[in-house]
């Protein structure tokens, strides 16, 4: 029995974590507004607060969550008539996934399932990270940075990222069900990822006997799908792109080594020197020997 790989579609991909912190507010709390260029999640662990933005004030109660997209100025405050005793978790991260735009300014109480994911996320973050606050070198501000705790558990960062991505995916699902609309995820980012992964694999196998069939197995998609992706992003076939990479490598070998053209042809697994010369001329406009002569002539020091 033979098996074929299936591509893993990445709907949400957290690129970088910024801050994971627990803010406790009491009657002496001094609230400061801010605007940052990354996503922020505000989760209320205890009490109630108001998160003020330019267009709307959000009244957040215990177990409420609010998504603030990049460059959103916001300021927390106490709710009038309510006890001045609250606690919130602030989770900041960078994510360019198109699906996340559906959660901009999303305010909702977490379901039991999402609350459990949030509890796991908080537990993992509390064990993995610690916040270091240092004075800014350019202003009176205080710079907060997140570092890895010395007692961080094995795989803490990866587990934290996994819990956060799981939480976001489940909130997206619930949001889609409640709103009665289908959240469509663009395949463009996934196709681009497949193209970049394919190119990386090709570059790692310039000196090997490597086929399009094997490449398709490695990236986990059919030949027709991958062919369409290469036509879109490279405007050429898979084989043509692979040969172009080989010829680029051959040019570097000619420039940087004393290897003969015949050996270069063999090293890069061309079927014959004739085919190597023909392919070389197709991409450079000259034969390998002409290229070598022209390069060494231009590289020679002038008298």
C-alpha positions, 0 to 999 in steps of 0.5 A, spaced: 500 500 500 502 506 498 500 513 501 500 520 499 501 526 504 495 531 505 497 538 505 495 542 512 491 548 511 494 553 516 488 558 518 491 561 524 498 562 524 501 566 530 508 569 528 510 572 534 508 573 541 509 580 545 506 580 551 502 576 556 500 579 563 495 579 568 493 586 570 490 587 577 486 593 578 484 596 585 482 603 587 489 606 586 489 604 579 492 609 574 489 607 567 494 609 561 491 608 554 495 605 548 496 604 541 500 598 538 501 595 532 499 588 533 493 584 536 491 584 543 486 580 547 483 583 553 480 577 557 476 579 564 478 574 570 475 578 575 470 584 576 468 588 571 472 594 567 470 598 561 475 598 555 474 605 551 476 606 544 475 611 539 468 609 536 465 605 542 466 603 549 466 596 551 463 593 558 467 587 560 464 582 565 468 576 568 469 571 562 468 576 557 473 577 551 475 583 547 479 583 540 483 589 539 486 589 532 493 593 531 493 600 531 487 601 536 487 606 541 484 603 548 484 605 555 481 601 561 477 604 566 472 602 572 465 601 571 461 607 575 457 604 581 461 597 581 467 595 585 474 598 584 477 591 584 478 587 577 483 583 574 484 582 566 489 578 562 492 581 556 495 577 550 498 580 545 501 577 538 502 578 531 498 574 526 497 576 519 492 571 517 486 573 513 481 570 518 483 573 524 480 580 521 473 577 522 474 578 530 476 585 530 472 588 535 469 582 537 466 582 544 463 576 547 463 571 553 467 565 552 463 558 552 465 553 556 469 550 551 473 556 549 474 558 557 477 551 558 482 553 552 483 560 555 485 557 562 490 552 559 493 558 555 493 562 562 496 556 565 501 555 560 503 562 559 504 563 567 509 558 567 513 559 561 513 567 561 515 573 565 515 580 564 521 585 565 520 592 565 526 597 564 526 604 563 526 607 556 533 610 553 529 615 549 523 617 553 520 617 560 516 611 558 517 604 561 519 598 556 515 591 558 518 585 554 517 578 555 522 573 556 522 566 558 522 564 565 528 560 568 523 554 570 519 554 563 517 547 562 519 543 556 515 545 550 512 551 553 512 556 548 510 551 543 504 549 547 502 556 549 502 558 541 498 551 540 493 553 545 492 560 543 491 558 535 486 553 538 482 558 542 482 563 536 480 557 531 474 555 536 472 562 537 472 563 529 467 557 529 462 559 534 462 566 531 460 563 524 455 559 527 452 565 531 452 570 526 449 565 521 454 567 516 460 562 513 467 565 514 471 564 508 478 563 508 482 565 502 487 559 499 492 564 496 496 564 503 496 557 503 498 556 495 503 561 496 506 557 502 506 551 498 510 555 492 515 557 497 516 550 501 516 547 494 522 552 492 525 550 498 525 543 497 528 544 490 534 548 493 535 543 498 536 537 492 539 541 486 545 535 487 540 530 487 536 525 483 529 529 484 523 528 480 516 532 480 513 526 483 517 526 489 516 533 490 509 533 490 509 527 495 513 532 499 509 538 499 502 533 499 499 535 493 497 533 486 501 534 480 496 538 477 495 543 483 502 544 484 503 545 476 497 551 477 501 554 483 507 554 479 504 557 473 501 563 478 507 565 482 513 563 477 509 563 470 513 557 468 512 549 469 515 546 475 521 542 471 523 549 468 523 552 475 527 547 477 532 547 471 533 555 472 535 553 480 540 548 477 543 553 472 543 559 477 547 554 481 551 552 475 553 559 474 555 560 482 560 554 481 563 557 475 564 563 478 567 560 485 570 554 483 575 551 479 570 545 477 570 543 470 564 544 466 563 537 465 563 535 472 558 541 474 554 537 469 554 531 472 554 534 479 547 537 478 545 531 475 544 533 467 543 527 463 548 529 458 553 535 457 549 537 451 542 537 455 546 541 460 549 546 455 542 547 451 539 548 458 544 553 460 543 557 454 536 557 455 536 561 461 543 565 460 543 566 453 550 563 452 553 557 453 557 554 459 564 555 456 562 562 453 559 564 460 566 562 463 570 565 459 566 572 459 566 572 467 573 570 468 575 576 462 570 581 466 573 579 473 580 580 471 584 586 474 585 591 469 592 593 467 
